[in-house]
Amino acid sequence: MNLNQQIEQWLSACRENFPIRQRPFVTLAYAQSWDGSIAHQAGESLALSGDEAHQLTHQLRTLHDGILVGVGTILADNPRLTARAWTGPNPQPVVLDSRLRVPMTAQLFKHPDHEPWIFTTHPGKPGLAERARLFSLPPDEQGYVPLVSTLEILWEQGISSLMVEGGSRVITNFLKTGSANALILTIAPRFIGGYNATGDLGSHLLDKLPKLNALHSAPLGEDQIVWGTLDNAGGQR
Ligand SMILES: NC(=O)c1ccc[n+]([C@@H]2O[C@H](COP(=O)([O-])OP(=O)(O)OC[C@H]3O[C@@H](n4cnc5c(N)ncnc54)[C@H](OP(=O)(O)O)[C@@H]3O)[C@@H](O)[C@H]2O)c1
């Protein structure tokens, strides 16, 4: 069994063992340098994964019902969020965008088979409702789109598995709120000294932050893949 098959089997087993909680099973999947950077600086795009890890990312996309990123990633990378480097269904694209900063020219709006879903705290923007489905929610204490309600709505809309690709603010909030269930990390053999994958996780929460369980690791092309489940014993907050 090759690594792609191994990770696919592992993910499927994790999902089967996930107790139903009226929210999707969430996989954090992103690429970082050895020193934990995902970009030189916030807002800049940086390709970190080799070809094989890039393909794995697209394979993972086909294995989830939805794929979620923050608007910072849309502005920096302008991703298509499709699974074009693998054979399988495209997940439903989901964006967290409190202030509706997503540009109307974003690649996301040219998606071949899904209208993007945008979770916002804003009432709307002219022309956007024709190109995307908007979910307007009251802001959380940071002024952001509230994660727990977002996950509940995604579940109600039929999303039972969600891949979260970033960026840093989004990853940080998924960890802080105990909302992620698995991690699949690509570690590129480079030092960047740049923008870290996680920001301030809140020192007062230290004993409540998730712990990595049953961690696995294997090389894939020039990269190292590390994967495991997240134990949110501190509970979802
Ligand atoms: N290496 C990788 O795998 C990878 C993957 C993805 C991204 N990236 C990089 O990461 C960088 C972008 O990261 P980023 O931290 O600047 O932005 P981000 O995490 O993509 O998006 C953060 C923004 O999303 C909005 N948001 C709304 N609700 C949120 C919530 N509950 N939690 C968090 N954010 C919420 C906020 O903007 P508003 O207040 O305007 O709503 C927030 O500033 C780029 O440089 C990109 O290239 C790397």
The ligand as a Gaussian input file, in Angstrom:
#p B3LYP/6-31G(d) Opt

LIG

0 1
 N        1.179000      26.786000       3.287000
 C       -0.111000      26.546000       3.286000
 O       -0.548000      25.388000       3.293000
 C       -1.073000      27.699000       3.284000
 C       -2.454000      27.442000       3.226000
 C       -3.316000      28.517000       3.243000
 C       -2.818000      29.799000       3.335000
 N       -1.486000      30.020000       3.387000
 C       -0.960000      31.389000       3.535000
 O       -1.517000      31.958000       4.700000
 C       -1.625000      33.368000       4.534000
 C       -3.042000      33.759000       4.870000
 O       -3.251000      33.527000       6.232000
 P       -3.914000      34.650000       7.138000
 O       -3.731000      34.268000       8.558000
 O       -3.419000      36.003000       6.708000
 O       -5.433000      34.597000       6.675000
 P       -6.523000      33.427000       6.718000
 O       -6.375000      32.610000       7.950000
 O       -6.571000      32.772000       5.397000
 O       -7.842000      34.315000       6.819000
 C       -8.038000      35.038000       8.014000
 C       -9.152000      36.021000       7.838000
 O      -10.378000      35.325000       7.696000
 C      -11.397000      36.100000       8.285000
 N      -12.108000      35.322000       9.294000
 C      -13.457000      35.382000       9.473000
 N      -13.825000      34.589000      10.459000
 C      -12.700000      34.001000      10.951000
 C      -12.477000      33.103000      12.027000
 N      -13.459000      32.627000      12.777000
 N      -11.209000      32.748000      12.283000
 C      -10.177000      33.196000      11.539000
 N      -10.342000      34.067000      10.507000
 C      -11.604000      34.468000      10.217000
 C      -10.715000      37.313000       8.936000
 O      -10.772000      38.400000       8.024000
 P      -12.014000      39.408000       8.130000
 O      -11.948000      39.988000       9.506000
 O      -11.860000      40.358000       7.042000
 O      -13.184000      38.494000       7.976000
 C       -9.289000      36.881000       9.065000
 O       -8.366000      37.951000       9.041000
 C       -1.262000      33.669000       3.092000
 O        0.047000      34.186000       3.051000
 C       -1.364000      32.324000       2.418000
 O       -0.474000      32.207000       1.319000
 C       -0.589000      28.993000       3.356000

